[in-house]
C-alpha cells in the first residue's frame, strides 16, 4: 500500500468521532464511523490489501473464528498478535483466490461494531469488532451461517 492511501486512511480515522459522549466509561460507537469502517474493511478485503486491513487493529489484537481451526490448525480457533493473524489471513487468501465480500449491514453497540456480510461461498457472516479508546480493534470474533 502506498503512503498516500495510508495517509487517507489515517485521516479518516483521526477525523472521525468514534463515540457518542456519555457519562459512563464505555461508549456507544458513532454510526457514521461504523459505516465508514465497514465499507473500508469490505473494500480492503475485496482488494486483498492486508496492510490496509491491518491499519484498523492494535498490534496485540486477538481474533477468533471457526475458520482458524481449519486453516491455521489452531484447535482453540483463537489467534493473537498482528503478525500471527496476518500470516493466517495470507494463507486464507491463497486458499480462496476468488474471495469476495458483499456488504449487507453494519450494527453499532457499546465499544463494538458488527459487520453483516455475504462471504466465502455465499455464506452469511457477522464479525464483531471491539474498539479501544483510540479507535483501534483489539478483539474480533467471526461468525458464519
Buried (B, 14 or more C-beta within 10 A) or exposed (E): BEEEBEEEBEEEBEEBEBBEEEEEEEBBBBEEBBBBBBEBBBBBBEEEBBEBBBBBBBEEBBBBBEBBBEBBEBEEBBBEBBEBBBBBBEEBEEEBEEBEBEBBEBBBBEBBBBBBBBBBEEEEBBBBBBBEEEBBBBBBBBBBE
